[in-house]
Structures are given as C-alpha cells and as structure tokens.
C-alpha cells in the first residue's frame, strides 16, 4: 500500500508539474488530487521537494542507463535524450524553479557514473593514473552539463536526427583519444 500511495503522490506531482512550476504546488494540492490526508503525505515525504526528489530517482532509475556499455554507448546516449524529451515539461518546470541546482547536480552525478563506467572500460590495459581518469570524466560530464543547461535555457527545442548525430560524432572515439593522452609509458 505504501508504494502505491507514494506512486499516486508522485503521479499527482508530475501531473501538476505539467501545469505549473514546482514552487506553486502545495501539499494540499497533492493530497486533494490523490484523495489522501496530509498525515499520509508526511508519513512518506518531508515536503514537496522531497517528493520531487523521489519522483526523479524513480523515473530516471527506470528510464536511464545505470552505466554506459562500450558496445551500446550510442543507444545509451540516445536514451538520455529520449528521457529528457519525453519529460520535457516536468524537467523544464524543475529547471525554471529554485530547484535548478538540484536537477543539474542530479544529472551531473548520474552522468558521472555513466561516463566513469565507460572510461574504465576504455582505460583497461592502459597505464593511466586514476586521478587522470577522473579528470577526463569530470571534463566530459561538465561539458555535457553545460550543453544540457544551455538546451534547457532555450526551452529544450526538439532535437532532430542531424542534431543528435552531431553529438554522436563529437563523442565517438573522444574518450579513448583523450585517455590515450594520459597514458604513461
């Protein structure tokens, strides 16, 4: 029962986020939408932002890869784009609120884990110091977050095949090439 109540509250939040920004949504709005009382809400969550964090974790855990697989990296990158486009209103309402930093921190952490998993595979068998591998990961993650932030600022215009292909071209082989520059003899 607890899981379904949390899901109902999460769905109510997502529904409301398609209509108004997060800072305009109240606990009262959510409990009325779900037909539960305030005590039930506070049993599961501290506030609306705690619910938002839970929704974001649940959604992205279902939709986004947990790591980037070497042979499937193109598909994994496209899954990120697709998730963002499928949840455009939800994401933009968070981005355009006081929770912008949470959204970007969350994506940075999630992207770092994915990029790191890919970089470890690329560095396998090479003499690359761990700190250099981490530096390369931070470079790519910060570049991606910068681009994503700019895209969000522009209202997330639809990406066509040409746009996504350009990003794939930039990424293709770049991790391997950059890591090779840090390889010790």
Z-matrix of the N, CA and C atoms (Angstrom, degrees):
N
C 1 1.461
C 2 1.522 1 111.22
N 3 1.352 2 116.19 1 -40.92
C 4 1.456 3 119.48 2 -177.91
C 5 1.519 4 111.21 3 -60.93
N 6 1.317 5 116.35 4 -40.91
C 7 1.460 6 120.11 5 -179.56
C 8 1.523 7 111.08 6 -63.80
N 9 1.337 8 116.94 7 -41.99
C 10 1.465 9 119.08 8 -179.22
C 11 1.532 10 111.60 9 -69.69
N 12 1.323 11 117.63 10 -31.65
C 13 1.458 12 120.68 11 176.18
C 14 1.521 13 109.83 12 -67.45
N 15 1.318 14 116.72 13 -43.63
C 16 1.458 15 120.41 14 177.69
C 17 1.531 16 110.30 15 -62.00
N 18 1.312 17 115.96 16 -43.20
C 19 1.469 18 119.96 17 178.82
C 20 1.528 19 110.87 18 -63.27
N 21 1.338 20 116.86 19 -40.95
C 22 1.466 21 120.18 20 178.85
C 23 1.527 22 110.39 21 -62.82
N 24 1.322 23 116.87 22 -43.62
C 25 1.467 24 120.35 23 177.68
C 26 1.535 25 110.41 24 -64.47
N 27 1.321 26 116.16 25 -40.53
C 28 1.460 27 120.40 26 177.46
C 29 1.518 28 112.03 27 -62.51
N 30 1.316 29 116.33 28 -43.81
C 31 1.471 30 120.30 29 178.26
C 32 1.529 31 111.23 30 -64.46
N 33 1.328 32 116.17 31 -38.20
C 34 1.464 33 119.79 32 177.69
C 35 1.530 34 110.19 33 -63.82
N 36 1.322 35 115.97 34 -41.39
C 37 1.464 36 119.18 35 178.50
C 38 1.524 37 110.62 36 -63.27
N 39 1.310 38 117.10 37 -45.21
C 40 1.469 39 119.81 38 179.91
C 41 1.532 40 111.00 39 -62.46
N 42 1.317 41 115.97 40 -39.61
C 43 1.458 42 119.92 41 178.21
C 44 1.530 43 110.31 42 -62.53
N 45 1.323 44 115.71 43 -46.03
C 46 1.467 45 119.38 44 -179.08
C 47 1.522 46 111.73 45 -68.02
N 48 1.342 47 116.46 46 -33.48
C 49 1.459 48 119.39 47 178.62
C 50 1.524 49 112.19 48 -67.60
N 51 1.306 50 117.11 49 -17.72
C 52 1.465 51 118.72 50 175.72
C 53 1.533 52 110.29 51 -79.36
N 54 1.342 53 116.48 52 -11.74
C 55 1.460 54 121.12 53 -177.93
C 56 1.521 55 114.07 54 -109.80
N 57 1.345 56 115.93 55 -30.38
C 58 1.461 57 118.84 56 -176.69
C 59 1.519 58 110.42 57 -154.65
N 60 1.337 59 116.65 58 162.14
C 61 1.464 60 120.15 59 -178.04
C 62 1.528 61 111.79 60 -70.09
N 63 1.309 62 114.88 61 159.79
C 64 1.467 63 122.11 62 -176.14
C 65 1.525 64 112.17 63 -57.90
N 66 1.328 65 118.10 64 -37.97
C 67 1.462 66 119.58 65 -176.86
C 68 1.534 67 112.90 66 -71.52
N 69 1.319 68 118.11 67 -5.71
C 70 1.468 69 122.09 68 176.91
C 71 1.530 70 111.96 69 -102.81
N 72 1.338 71 117.00 70 -0.64
C 73 1.469 72 121.41 71 -179.09
C 74 1.522 73 108.83 72 -97.46
N 75 1.327 74 115.69 73 131.08
C 76 1.467 75 120.83 74 -178.73
C 77 1.525 76 110.52 75 -111.94
N 78 1.321 77 115.00 76 163.16
C 79 1.465 78 120.61 77 174.04
C 80 1.524 79 108.99 78 -59.77
N 81 1.320 80 116.65 79 -38.78
C 82 1.468 81 120.64 80 178.67
C 83 1.532 82 110.62 81 -58.43
N 84 1.339 83 116.98 82 -44.74
C 85 1.471 84 120.71 83 177.71
C 86 1.525 85 110.95 84 -56.66
N 87 1.311 86 115.68 85 -45.05
C 88 1.469 87 120.88 86 -175.08
C 89 1.528 88 112.27 87 -69.13
N 90 1.333 89 116.67 88 -44.21
C 91 1.464 90 118.13 89 -177.89
C 92 1.530 91 110.96 90 -69.79
N 93 1.322 92 117.01 91 -33.67
C 94 1.467 93 119.39 92 176.28
C 95 1.526 94 110.40 93 -66.01
N 96 1.321 95 116.90 94 -40.89
C 97 1.466 96 121.22 95 178.85
C 98 1.530 97 111.41 96 -62.74
N 99 1.321 98 116.79 97 -35.79
C 100 1.470 99 120.95 98 -176.49
C 101 1.520 100 113.95 99 -93.24
N 102 1.310 101 117.05 100 -15.23
C 103 1.456 102 119.54 101 -177.66
C 104 1.515 103 112.94 102 73.42
N 105 1.335 104 116.63 103 32.19
C 106 1.463 105 121.17 104 175.65
C 107 1.526 106 107.96 105 -120.04
N 108 1.330 107 115.86 106 170.45
C 109 1.461 108 118.05 107 179.99
C 110 1.534 109 111.21 108 -95.96
N 111 1.310 110 114.25 109 169.14
C 112 1.474 111 120.03 110 -177.51
C 113 1.526 112 111.46 111 -60.97
N 114 1.328 113 116.68 112 -37.66
C 115 1.463 114 120.18 113 179.72
C 116 1.528 115 110.26 114 -59.51
N 117 1.314 116 117.34 115 -38.78
C 118 1.459 117 121.07 116 178.74
C 119 1.525 118 109.69 117 -63.49
N 120 1.315 119 116.96 118 -43.95
C 121 1.461 120 119.86 119 177.73
C 122 1.529 121 109.63 120 -58.63
N 123 1.335 122 116.53 121 -50.65
C 124 1.467 123 120.24 122 -175.28
C 125 1.526 124 112.56 123 -71.84
N 126 1.308 125 118.01 124 -16.15
C 127 1.461 126 120.70 125 172.70
C 128 1.533 127 109.37 126 -66.29
N 129 1.329 128 116.69 127 -35.60
C 130 1.466 129 121.76 128 -176.13
C 131 1.530 130 113.82 129 -96.78
N 132 1.320 131 117.23 130 -33.23
C 133 1.468 132 120.35 131 -171.99
C 134 1.523 133 111.03 132 -138.42
N 135 1.336 134 115.33 133 150.97
C 136 1.466 135 120.76 134 178.56
C 137 1.524 136 111.99 135 -76.96
N 138 1.328 137 115.58 136 -37.69
C 139 1.456 138 121.17 137 -178.86
C 140 1.528 139 109.08 138 -164.49
N 141 1.313 140 116.96 139 -176.56
C 142 1.463 141 121.70 140 -178.32
C 143 1.523 142 110.42 141 -61.63
N 144 1.329 143 117.78 142 -36.66
C 145 1.460 144 121.06 143 -178.66
C 146 1.526 145 111.94 144 -70.62
N 147 1.312 146 117.11 145 -31.41
C 148 1.464 147 120.83 146 173.92
C 149 1.531 148 109.64 147 -65.97
N 150 1.314 149 116.91 148 -41.76
C 151 1.463 150 121.31 149 175.01
C 152 1.524 151 110.12 150 -62.39
N 153 1.314 152 117.04 151 -43.33
C 154 1.457 153 121.16 152 178.53
C 155 1.526 154 110.79 153 -56.96
N 156 1.305 155 116.34 154 -46.02
C 157 1.466 156 120.52 155 178.93
C 158 1.529 157 110.68 156 -60.58
N 159 1.316 158 117.13 157 -43.63
C 160 1.459 159 121.20 158 178.96
C 161 1.533 160 110.89 159 -62.11
N 162 1.331 161 117.14 160 -44.60
C 163 1.464 162 121.56 161 179.32
C 164 1.522 163 110.26 162 -60.82
N 165 1.310 164 115.64 163 -44.62
C 166 1.454 165 120.11 164 -178.74
C 167 1.529 166 111.04 165 -62.58
N 168 1.311 167 116.61 166 -45.10
C 169 1.469 168 121.09 167 177.91
C 170 1.525 169 110.90 168 -60.60
N 171 1.316 170 115.92 169 -47.68
C 172 1.472 171 120.03 170 -178.47
C 173 1.528 172 111.07 171 -62.03
N 174 1.316 173 115.93 172 -47.62
C 175 1.470 174 120.18 173 -178.68
C 176 1.513 175 112.16 174 -61.65
N 177 1.312 176 116.00 175 -51.01
C 178 1.457 177 118.57 176 -175.54
C 179 1.521 178 112.17 177 -70.12
N 180 1.326 179 117.67 178 -31.26
C 181 1.464 180 118.98 179 176.54
C 182 1.523 181 111.56 180 -65.03
N 183 1.317 182 116.68 181 -31.20
C 184 1.468 183 120.45 182 177.99
C 185 1.529 184 111.64 183 -80.40
N 186 1.335 185 117.33 184 -35.01
C 187 1.462 186 120.70 185 -168.31
C 188 1.527 187 115.15 186 -101.16
N 189 1.313 188 117.85 187 -29.22
C 190 1.457 189 119.76 188 -173.39
C 191 1.520 190 111.73 189 -104.76
N 192 1.332 191 116.52 190 149.70
C 193 1.463 192 118.63 191 177.53
C 194 1.527 193 110.45 192 -66.95
N 195 1.315 194 115.13 193 148.76
C 196 1.465 195 120.44 194 178.01
C 197 1.521 196 110.97 195 -86.75
N 198 1.307 197 115.20 196 -20.33
C 199 1.450 198 121.18 197 175.48
C 200 1.519 199 107.06 198 -151.23
N 201 1.313 200 115.54 199 161.71
C 202 1.456 201 119.08 200 177.90
C 203 1.515 202 107.43 201 -100.22
N 204 1.307 203 115.70 202 123.67
C 205 1.452 204 121.43 203 -179.47
C 206 1.522 205 109.25 204 -87.55
N 207 1.313 206 115.86 205 138.29
C 208 1.458 207 120.42 206 -173.38
C 209 1.522 208 112.36 207 -56.18
N 210 1.318 209 117.36 208 -46.29
C 211 1.468 210 120.65 209 -176.87
C 212 1.521 211 113.18 210 -80.91
N 213 1.324 212 117.52 211 -8.77
C 214 1.467 213 120.81 212 -177.13
C 215 1.524 214 112.63 213 -123.54
N 216 1.337 215 118.36 214 20.28
C 217 1.453 216 119.80 215 -172.51
C 218 1.519 217 112.24 216 -61.89
N 219 1.324 218 117.94 217 -35.70
C 220 1.472 219 119.61 218 179.95
C 221 1.533 220 110.29 219 -62.76
N 222 1.323 221 115.79 220 -45.52
C 223 1.466 222 120.26 221 178.24
C 224 1.527 223 110.87 222 -63.43
N 225 1.353 224 115.89 223 -39.26
C 226 1.460 225 119.70 224 179.39
C 227 1.524 226 111.51 225 -63.48
N 228 1.326 227 117.70 226 -41.12
C 229 1.462 228 121.68 227 177.67
C 230 1.526 229 109.70 228 -63.80
N 231 1.321 230 116.53 229 -42.86
C 232 1.460 231 120.38 230 179.71
C 233 1.535 232 111.62 231 -64.29
N 234 1.334 233 117.59 232 -31.92
C 235 1.469 234 120.74 233 176.06
C 236 1.531 235 110.34 234 -61.99
N 237 1.332 236 117.28 235 -37.76
C 238 1.464 237 120.92 236 176.98
C 239 1.523 238 110.38 237 -62.83
N 240 1.327 239 116.13 238 -50.39
C 241 1.462 240 119.92 239 178.76
C 242 1.525 241 110.82 240 -57.74
N 243 1.321 242 116.45 241 -45.26
C 244 1.464 243 120.78 242 -177.02
C 245 1.525 244 111.29 243 -64.01
N 246 1.337 245 117.07 244 -42.44
C 247 1.460 246 120.39 245 178.16
C 248 1.533 247 110.16 246 -58.94
N 249 1.319 248 116.00 247 -46.88
C 250 1.460 249 119.71 248 -178.61
C 251 1.520 250 111.52 249 -63.03
N 252 1.323 251 117.17 250 -43.05
C 253 1.472 252 119.71 251 179.68
C 254 1.537 253 111.18 252 -68.01
N 255 1.325 254 117.06 253 -39.58
C 256 1.470 255 120.36 254 179.49
C 257 1.525 256 111.93 255 -64.91
N 258 1.316 257 116.38 256 -26.13
C 259 1.468 258 121.67 257 -176.32
C 260 1.526 259 111.11 258 -117.02
N 261 1.312 260 116.26 259 30.66
C 262 1.456 261 123.65 260 -173.65
C 263 1.528 262 112.92 261 -52.44
N 264 1.313 263 117.94 262 -53.33
C 265 1.471 264 121.14 263 -176.96
C 266 1.524 265 110.61 264 -63.04
N 267 1.312 266 116.50 265 -45.75
C 268 1.460 267 122.89 266 178.36
C 269 1.534 268 109.80 267 -56.75
N 270 1.323 269 116.38 268 -51.27
C 271 1.462 270 121.70 269 -177.63
C 272 1.529 271 110.87 270 -64.23
N 273 1.327 272 117.44 271 -46.21
C 274 1.468 273 119.90 272 -178.31
C 275 1.523 274 112.23 273 -65.48
N 276 1.315 275 117.64 274 -36.79
C 277 1.465 276 119.21 275 177.92
C 278 1.523 277 111.60 276 -65.90
N 279 1.325 278 116.69 277 -33.02
C 280 1.470 279 119.22 278 175.34
C 281 1.529 280 109.31 279 -73.79
N 282 1.322 281 116.31 280 -46.01
C 283 1.469 282 121.10 281 -178.73
C 284 1.529 283 111.55 282 -59.52
N 285 1.310 284 117.36 283 -37.89
C 286 1.455 285 121.67 284 -178.21
C 287 1.523 286 113.20 285 -88.59
N 288 1.316 287 116.61 286 18.94
C 289 1.462 288 121.31 287 178.49
C 290 1.522 289 109.08 288 -118.65
N 291 1.312 290 115.03 289 -174.83
C 292 1.452 291 119.73 290 177.24
C 293 1.530 292 112.07 291 -69.74
N 294 1.329 293 117.81 292 -7.92
C 295 1.470 294 121.62 293 179.11
C 296 1.523 295 113.10 294 -93.24
N 297 1.296 296 117.38 295 14.55
C 298 1.466 297 121.23 296 178.20
C 299 1.522 298 111.34 297 -52.33
N 300 1.315 299 116.88 298 -46.49
C 301 1.468 300 119.72 299 -177.00
C 302 1.524 301 111.02 300 -63.62
N 303 1.337 302 117.64 301 -37.03
C 304 1.465 303 119.61 302 176.90
C 305 1.523 304 110.33 303 -60.66
N 306 1.320 305 116.27 304 -47.48
C 307 1.458 306 121.46 305 -178.85
C 308 1.522 307 110.64 306 -58.25
N 309 1.319 308 117.06 307 -48.82
C 310 1.462 309 120.47 308 -178.19
C 311 1.526 310 111.72 309 -68.07
N 312 1.333 311 117.78 310 -39.31
C 313 1.471 312 120.35 311 175.68
C 314 1.516 313 111.26 312 -62.45
N 315 1.343 314 115.47 313 -41.95
C 316 1.453 315 119.05 314 179.74
C 317 1.529 316 110.28 315 -61.63
N 318 1.340 317 116.60 316 -49.45
C 319 1.463 318 119.54 317 179.55
C 320 1.520 319 111.50 318 -62.66
N 321 1.322 320 116.81 319 -38.51
C 322 1.464 321 119.03 320 179.38
C 323 1.527 322 110.26 321 -62.32
N 324 1.313 323 117.46 322 -45.54
C 325 1.462 324 120.26 323 178.66
C 326 1.520 325 112.14 324 -62.30
N 327 1.312 326 115.59 325 -44.48
C 328 1.467 327 120.14 326 179.97
C 329 1.524 328 111.12 327 -65.70
N 330 1.336 329 116.80 328 -43.10
C 331 1.461 330 120.69 329 177.99
C 332 1.523 331 111.28 330 -65.63
N 333 1.327 332 116.71 331 -39.49
C 334 1.462 333 119.23 332 -179.92
C 335 1.527 334 110.10 333 -59.72
N 336 1.305 335 116.39 334 -44.81
C 337 1.457 336 119.43 335 179.77
C 338 1.533 337 110.32 336 -60.30
N 339 1.322 338 117.23 337 -43.64
C 340 1.469 339 121.36 338 -179.64
C 341 1.522 340 111.48 339 -66.28
N 342 1.327 341 117.20 340 -48.46
C 343 1.464 342 120.84 341 -179.21
C 344 1.527 343 109.66 342 -63.40
N 345 1.322 344 116.52 343 -40.91
C 346 1.459 345 120.68 344 179.53
C 347 1.525 346 110.97 345 -60.87
N 348 1.315 347 116.90 346 -44.00
C 349 1.470 348 119.80 347 -179.71
C 350 1.526 349 110.42 348 -61.48
N 351 1.326 350 117.07 349 -37.59
C 352 1.459 351 121.50 350 178.37
C 353 1.532 352 110.81 351 -70.97
N 354 1.332 353 117.40 352 -43.51
C 355 1.467 354 121.52 353 -178.74
C 356 1.520 355 111.54 354 -63.62
N 357 1.311 356 117.62 355 -36.86
C 358 1.465 357 120.78 356 178.17
C 359 1.530 358 109.93 357 -61.37
N 360 1.313 359 116.67 358 -41.87
C 361 1.469 360 120.35 359 177.43
C 362 1.526 361 109.96 360 -63.79
N 363 1.321 362 117.18 361 -44.44
C 364 1.473 363 121.80 362 -179.49
C 365 1.525 364 111.87 363 -64.34
N 366 1.323 365 117.51 364 -32.22
C 367 1.466 366 121.81 365 -176.61
C 368 1.523 367 112.67 366 -86.54
N 369 1.307 368 117.03 367 -7.68
C 370 1.458 369 121.12 368 -176.49
C 371 1.534 370 110.97 369 -56.37
N 372 1.337 371 115.26 370 129.79
C 373 1.457 372 120.75 371 178.96
C 374 1.511 373 114.73 372 80.07
N 375 1.307 374 117.13 373 0.72
C 376 1.466 375 121.46 374 179.54
C 377 1.531 376 108.47 375 -108.82
N 378 1.288 377 115.85 376 152.46
C 379 1.452 378 121.10 377 -179.13
C 380 1.534 379 109.02 378 -89.93
N 381 1.322 380 115.44 379 81.59
C 382 1.463 381 121.69 380 -178.71
C 383 1.525 382 108.20 381 -121.71
N 384 1.313 383 115.75 382 126.54
C 385 1.463 384 119.71 383 179.09
C 386 1.527 385 110.13 384 -66.13
N 387 1.313 386 114.78 385 146.61
C 388 1.463 387 121.23 386 -178.67
C 389 1.526 388 111.38 387 -58.20
N 390 1.316 389 117.20 388 -41.31
C 391 1.470 390 120.36 389 -178.94
C 392 1.533 391 110.60 390 -64.53
N 393 1.331 392 117.93 391 -34.03
C 394 1.462 393 120.61 392 177.10
C 395 1.527 394 110.68 393 -69.96
N 396 1.317 395 116.63 394 -39.83
C 397 1.465 396 120.43 395 177.08
C 398 1.526 397 109.60 396 -61.67
N 399 1.317 398 117.10 397 -43.43
C 400 1.466 399 121.35 398 178.57
C 401 1.528 400 111.16 399 -64.04
N 402 1.339 401 116.69 400 -38.14
C 403 1.452 402 121.16 401 178.25
C 404 1.527 403 110.66 402 -61.85
N 405 1.323 404 117.01 403 -44.80
C 406 1.468 405 121.94 404 178.24
C 407 1.528 406 109.97 405 -61.49
N 408 1.323 407 117.01 406 -43.37
C 409 1.476 408 120.83 407 178.67
C 410 1.522 409 110.36 408 -60.93
N 411 1.319 410 117.57 409 -46.95
C 412 1.467 411 120.98 410 179.50
C 413 1.522 412 111.16 411 -60.50
N 414 1.330 413 116.73 412 -39.80
C 415 1.458 414 120.58 413 178.18
C 416 1.525 415 110.40 414 -58.27
N 417 1.327 416 116.68 415 -51.23
C 418 1.461 417 119.98 416 -177.73
C 419 1.521 418 112.18 417 -66.14
N 420 1.298 419 116.60 418 -41.21
C 421 1.469 420 119.73 419 -178.81
C 422 1.523 421 110.43 420 -65.43
N 423 1.327 422 117.56 421 -44.53
C 424 1.467 423 119.87 422 179.37
C 425 1.519 424 111.71 423 -65.68
N 426 1.321 425 117.30 424 -36.45
C 427 1.469 426 120.06 425 175.52
C 428 1.525 427 109.96 426 -62.93
N 429 1.325 428 116.58 427 -44.80
C 430 1.469 429 120.60 428 -179.60
C 431 1.521 430 111.43 429 -64.56
N 432 1.329 431 117.19 430 -43.24
C 433 1.467 432 120.63 431 179.46
C 434 1.523 433 110.54 432 -64.82
N 435 1.311 434 117.51 433 -37.69
C 436 1.460 435 120.56 434 176.14
C 437 1.518 436 111.34 435 -61.85
N 438 1.330 437 116.27 436 -45.43
C 439 1.461 438 119.75 437 178.99
C 440 1.527 439 110.79 438 -65.60
N 441 1.334 440 117.22 439 -44.59
C 442 1.467 441 121.18 440 -179.85
C 443 1.531 442 110.17 441 -60.48
N 444 1.333 443 117.34 442 -43.35
C 445 1.465 444 120.89 443 178.89
C 446 1.522 445 111.28 444 -60.41
N 447 1.310 446 116.49 445 -42.50
C 448 1.462 447 120.17 446 178.30
C 449 1.527 448 110.55 447 -64.10
N 450 1.313 449 116.80 448 -42.56
C 451 1.460 450 122.06 449 178.32
C 452 1.529 451 110.16 450 -61.14
N 453 1.341 452 116.90 451 -44.22
C 454 1.464 453 120.88 452 177.10
C 455 1.523 454 110.81 453 -62.26
N 456 1.333 455 116.79 454 -43.61
C 457 1.466 456 120.78 455 178.99
C 458 1.523 457 112.02 456 -58.75
N 459 1.323 458 117.11 457 -31.43
C 460 1.467 459 121.44 458 179.50
C 461 1.526 460 111.56 459 -84.26
N 462 1.353 461 117.40 460 1.94
C 463 1.461 462 121.17 461 178.69
C 464 1.522 463 113.52 462 87.50
N 465 1.326 464 116.90 463 17.00
C 466 1.465 465 122.50 464 178.72
C 467 1.528 466 112.70 465 54.80
N 468 1.327 467 117.52 466 58.49
C 469 1.464 468 117.85 467 176.88
C 470 1.526 469 110.08 468 -59.80
N 471 1.311 470 114.89 469 149.39
C 472 1.468 471 120.84 470 -178.45
C 473 1.519 472 110.50 471 -56.35
N 474 1.318 473 115.94 472 132.95
C 475 1.459 474 121.05 473 176.22
C 476 1.524 475 108.19 474 -90.71
N 477 1.304 476 115.88 475 130.57
C 478 1.460 477 118.10 476 176.47
C 479 1.529 478 108.79 477 -96.39
N 480 1.324 479 116.17 478 178.24
C 481 1.460 480 121.45 479 -176.94
C 482 1.528 481 111.25 480 -59.36
N 483 1.315 482 116.44 481 -36.43
C 484 1.476 483 120.29 482 179.09
C 485 1.531 484 110.85 483 -63.42
N 486 1.334 485 117.04 484 -44.39
C 487 1.468 486 121.20 485 179.33
C 488 1.523 487 111.05 486 -60.16
N 489 1.314 488 115.63 487 -51.23
C 490 1.467 489 118.59 488 -176.84
C 491 1.524 490 111.07 489 -65.99
N 492 1.308 491 117.41 490 -35.36
C 493 1.464 492 120.32 491 178.35
C 494 1.530 493 110.49 492 -64.40
N 495 1.318 494 117.39 493 -35.65
C 496 1.467 495 120.56 494 177.19
C 497 1.523 496 110.88 495 -62.47
N 498 1.323 497 117.47 496 -41.44
C 499 1.466 498 120.03 497 178.54
C 500 1.520 499 111.16 498 -67.82
N 501 1.301 500 117.06 499 -38.25
C 502 1.465 501 121.02 500 177.55
C 503 1.535 502 109.40 501 -62.60
N 504 1.341 503 117.58 502 -42.26
C 505 1.468 504 121.01 503 179.15
C 506 1.532 505 111.26 504 -61.76
N 507 1.317 506 116.35 505 -40.56
C 508 1.472 507 119.67 506 178.94
C 509 1.521 508 110.27 507 -63.47
N 510 1.312 509 116.94 508 -41.14
C 511 1.462 510 120.90 509 -176.11
C 512 1.529 511 113.84 510 -78.31
N 513 1.312 512 116.65 511 -29.97
C 514 1.460 513 121.31 512 -172.83
C 515 1.528 514 111.88 513 -58.68
N 516 1.318 515 116.27 514 112.86
C 517 1.458 516 122.43 515 177.58
C 518 1.516 517 114.84 516 78.34
N 519 1.320 518 117.76 517 -6.69
C 520 1.469 519 119.52 518 -174.16
C 521 1.529 520 112.31 519 -70.00
N 522 1.310 521 118.40 520 -37.08
C 523 1.463 522 119.97 521 179.20
C 524 1.523 523 109.81 522 -63.42
N 525 1.327 524 116.18 523 -46.46
C 526 1.456 525 120.79 524 179.39
C 527 1.527 526 110.67 525 -60.80
N 528 1.329 527 116.59 526 -44.68
C 529 1.470 528 120.56 527 -179.42
C 530 1.521 529 112.01 528 -64.35
N 531 1.313 530 117.09 529 -43.29
C 532 1.461 531 120.10 530 -179.23
C 533 1.526 532 110.67 531 -67.88
N 534 1.314 533 117.77 532 -41.64
C 535 1.466 534 120.07 533 178.16
C 536 1.525 535 111.00 534 -63.81
N 537 1.330 536 117.39 535 -36.39
C 538 1.474 537 121.16 536 179.88
C 539 1.528 538 110.57 537 -60.03
N 540 1.312 539 117.74 538 -31.06
C 541 1.464 540 120.92 539 179.19
C 542 1.527 541 112.16 540 -67.59
N 543 1.332 542 116.52 541 -20.38
C 544 1.453 543 121.26 542 179.96
C 545 1.522 544 112.98 543 -99.81
N 546 1.312 545 116.58 544 1.74
C 547 1.463 546 120.10 545 -177.91
C 548 1.521 547 109.96 546 -70.04
N 549 1.318 548 115.60 547 133.17
C 550 1.467 549 122.46 548 178.65
C 551 1.521 550 108.45 549 -92.45
N 552 1.336 551 115.21 550 143.19
C 553 1.477 552 119.40 551 178.94
C 554 1.503 553 112.33 552 -76.86
